[in-house]
C-alpha cells in the first residue's frame, strides 16, 4: 500500500495532464487557423526525474510524492495568457487525507486579472477558460479593426451603424473563428482573421 498510493496518484496526475493538454490544444486550433499568434507551454511533473539512485522503492515513493505539479500555460493574442496547474489530490500528504483541488487556474484576462480559482474537475474550469479565450479574440479583433470601431458586446463591434460579429464555432469537433458581416458568414479556415477583416472593411 505504501508504494501503491503514490503510483496511483502519479497515474491520475498523468491522466489529468493528458486530458488538459488535449483540451488546450483544441482551444488553439481556431487561432492557428486564423493565423493569430498563440502557443502552449507545458511544464510536466515538476521535480520528477529517474536517475539511477531511484532503484529502491523508498526513493521512488519519495520522488513521486515530491512531484508537486504540472503546469500548462496558454499564450493568446492580445498579450493575454492563462495558466492551469494540475496537482493530484492526496499526493502531498502521506499521513492524512486532506483534499486538494486538482486544478488551479490563473488568468490575466480583464474579467479576472491575476485571478486564481481552484476546481475539482476540468469541466468546471471551462467557463472561465472560454471567457479568457473570447476576450483575447476580442482584443485581437479590436486591434485589427483600428480606430473608430467600438466593442458593443464581447463578440460584436460597431462603427457608424455597421456591425461585425466575431465568433468561435465548432465544426466537426474542430473550432473555427467565424466573421459575421450582415448576412455574410466567413469562416477563417487557413485564412487569416486580418485578411478577412481587411477585405470586409474595403467594401
C-alpha positions as CSV (number, residue, x, y, z in Angstrom):
1,X,0.0,0.0,0.0
2,X,2.9,2.4,0.7
3,X,4.1,2.1,-2.8
4,X,0.7,1.7,-4.5
5,X,-0.7,5.0,-3.3
6,X,1.9,7.3,-4.9
7,X,1.9,5.2,-8.1
8,X,-1.9,5.6,-8.4
9,X,-1.6,9.3,-7.6
10,X,1.1,9.7,-10.4
11,X,-1.1,7.7,-12.8
12,X,-4.0,10.0,-12.0
13,X,-1.8,13.1,-12.5
14,X,-0.7,11.8,-15.9
15,X,-4.3,11.2,-17.0
16,X,-5.4,14.7,-15.9
17,X,-2.4,16.2,-17.7
18,X,-3.2,14.3,-20.9
19,X,-6.9,15.5,-20.8
20,X,-5.9,19.1,-20.1
21,X,-3.3,19.1,-22.9
22,X,-5.8,17.7,-25.4
23,X,-8.3,20.4,-24.4
24,X,-5.8,23.3,-24.5
25,X,-4.6,22.2,-28.0
26,X,-8.2,22.2,-29.2
27,X,-8.5,25.8,-27.9
28,X,-5.5,26.8,-30.0
29,X,-6.9,25.4,-33.3
30,X,-9.2,28.4,-34.1
31,X,-6.4,30.9,-33.5
32,X,-3.9,28.9,-35.6
33,X,-6.3,28.5,-38.4
34,X,-6.9,32.3,-38.4
35,X,-3.1,32.9,-38.3
36,X,-3.2,34.6,-34.9
37,X,-0.2,34.3,-32.5
38,X,-0.7,31.6,-29.9
39,X,1.2,28.8,-28.2
40,X,1.1,26.2,-25.5
41,X,3.9,25.7,-22.9
42,X,3.8,22.6,-20.7
43,X,5.9,22.0,-17.6
44,X,5.4,18.3,-16.9
45,X,5.8,16.7,-13.5
46,X,8.0,19.3,-11.7
47,X,10.8,17.8,-9.6
48,X,10.4,14.4,-11.3
49,X,13.4,12.6,-12.7
50,X,14.5,9.0,-12.7
51,X,18.3,8.8,-12.1
52,X,20.0,5.6,-11.2
53,X,19.6,6.5,-7.5
54,X,15.9,5.7,-7.6
55,X,16.5,2.0,-7.7
56,X,14.8,1.3,-4.3
57,X,11.1,1.5,-3.6
58,X,11.5,4.2,-0.8
59,X,13.4,6.5,-3.1
60,X,10.7,6.0,-5.8
61,X,7.9,6.7,-3.3
62,X,9.6,9.9,-2.1
63,X,10.1,11.1,-5.7
64,X,6.5,10.5,-6.7
65,X,5.3,12.3,-3.5
66,X,7.5,15.3,-4.2
67,X,6.3,15.7,-7.7
68,X,4.4,18.9,-6.9
69,X,2.5,19.8,-10.1
70,X,2.4,20.1,-13.8
71,X,1.6,23.5,-15.4
72,X,0.0,24.3,-18.8
73,X,0.3,27.9,-20.0
74,X,-1.7,29.1,-22.9
75,X,-0.4,32.3,-24.6
76,X,-3.1,34.0,-26.6
77,X,-3.4,37.1,-28.9
78,X,-3.7,40.4,-27.2
79,X,-0.9,39.7,-24.8
80,X,-3.1,37.6,-22.6
81,X,-2.5,34.2,-21.1
82,X,-3.9,31.6,-18.8
83,X,-2.2,29.0,-16.7
84,X,-3.6,25.7,-15.4
85,X,-1.8,23.9,-12.6
86,X,-2.5,20.3,-12.1
87,X,-1.8,18.6,-8.8
88,X,-3.1,15.2,-7.7
89,X,-5.4,15.0,-4.7
90,X,-3.7,13.5,-1.6
91,X,-0.4,13.4,-3.4
92,X,1.4,15.6,-0.9
93,X,0.1,14.2,2.3
94,X,1.4,10.8,3.4
95,X,-0.4,10.7,6.8
96,X,-3.7,12.5,6.3
97,X,-6.2,12.6,3.5
98,X,-6.8,16.3,3.2
99,X,-8.5,17.1,-0.1
100,X,-6.6,19.3,-2.5
101,X,-8.4,20.6,-5.7
102,X,-6.5,19.1,-8.7
103,X,-6.8,22.2,-10.9
104,X,-5.7,25.8,-10.2
105,X,-6.5,28.3,-12.9
106,X,-4.7,31.7,-13.2
107,X,-5.6,34.2,-15.9
108,X,-4.6,37.7,-17.0
109,X,-7.9,38.4,-18.7
110,X,-9.8,41.6,-17.8
111,X,-12.7,39.7,-16.2
112,X,-10.3,38.1,-13.6
113,X,-6.9,39.8,-13.7
114,X,-4.3,37.8,-11.9
115,X,-7.2,35.7,-10.5
116,X,-6.7,32.2,-9.1
117,X,-9.5,29.8,-9.0
118,X,-9.5,26.2,-7.8
119,X,-11.5,23.4,-9.5
120,X,-12.3,19.8,-8.7
121,X,-13.0,18.9,-12.4
122,X,-11.7,20.3,-15.7
123,X,-15.3,20.8,-16.9
124,X,-15.8,23.2,-14.0
125,X,-12.9,25.4,-15.3
126,X,-14.3,25.5,-18.9
127,X,-16.4,28.7,-18.4
128,X,-13.6,31.0,-17.1
129,X,-11.2,29.5,-19.7
130,X,-13.5,30.2,-22.6
131,X,-14.1,33.7,-21.3
132,X,-10.4,34.3,-21.3
133,X,-10.1,32.9,-24.9
134,X,-13.0,35.0,-26.1
135,X,-11.7,38.2,-24.5
136,X,-8.3,37.5,-26.2
137,X,-10.1,37.2,-29.6
138,X,-12.0,40.4,-29.0
139,X,-8.7,42.2,-28.2
140,X,-7.1,40.9,-31.3
141,X,-10.1,41.9,-33.4
142,X,-10.2,45.4,-32.0
143,X,-6.5,45.9,-32.8
144,X,-7.1,44.8,-36.4
145,X,-10.2,47.0,-36.9
146,X,-8.4,50.0,-35.6
147,X,-9.8,53.4,-34.6
148,X,-13.5,54.3,-34.8
149,X,-14.7,50.8,-34.0
150,X,-16.2,50.2,-30.6
151,X,-16.9,46.9,-28.9
152,X,-20.7,46.8,-28.1
153,X,-20.5,43.2,-26.8
154,X,-17.8,40.6,-26.2
155,X,-18.1,39.4,-29.8
156,X,-19.6,42.4,-31.6
157,X,-18.1,45.6,-32.9
158,X,-19.8,48.7,-34.4
159,X,-18.8,51.8,-36.4
160,X,-21.3,54.3,-37.8
161,X,-24.2,51.8,-37.6
162,X,-22.2,48.9,-39.2
163,X,-21.7,45.8,-37.1
164,X,-19.3,43.0,-37.3
165,X,-19.5,39.9,-35.1
166,X,-16.7,37.5,-34.4
167,X,-17.4,34.0,-33.1
168,X,-15.7,30.8,-32.2
169,X,-17.7,27.9,-33.6
170,X,-17.3,24.1,-33.6
171,X,-17.2,22.3,-37.0
172,X,-16.9,18.5,-36.8
173,X,-15.1,18.7,-33.5
174,X,-12.7,21.5,-34.7
175,X,-13.0,25.1,-33.6
176,X,-13.0,27.9,-36.2
177,X,-13.3,31.6,-36.0
178,X,-16.2,33.0,-38.0
179,X,-16.7,36.6,-39.0
180,X,-20.4,37.6,-39.4
181,X,-20.8,40.7,-41.6
182,X,-24.5,41.3,-42.1
183,X,-25.9,38.2,-43.9
184,X,-22.4,37.0,-44.8
185,X,-20.5,34.5,-42.7
186,X,-16.8,33.9,-43.4
187,X,-15.0,31.0,-41.8
188,X,-11.3,31.6,-41.1
189,X,-10.1,28.2,-42.3
190,X,-6.4,28.6,-43.0
191,X,-7.2,32.2,-43.8
192,X,-6.0,35.0,-41.5
193,X,-8.5,37.0,-39.5
194,X,-6.7,40.1,-40.5
195,X,-7.2,39.4,-44.2
196,X,-10.9,38.6,-43.7
197,X,-11.5,41.9,-41.8
198,X,-9.4,44.0,-44.2
199,X,-11.4,42.7,-47.1
200,X,-14.7,43.5,-45.3
201,X,-13.5,47.0,-44.5
202,X,-12.8,47.7,-48.2
203,X,-16.5,47.1,-49.1
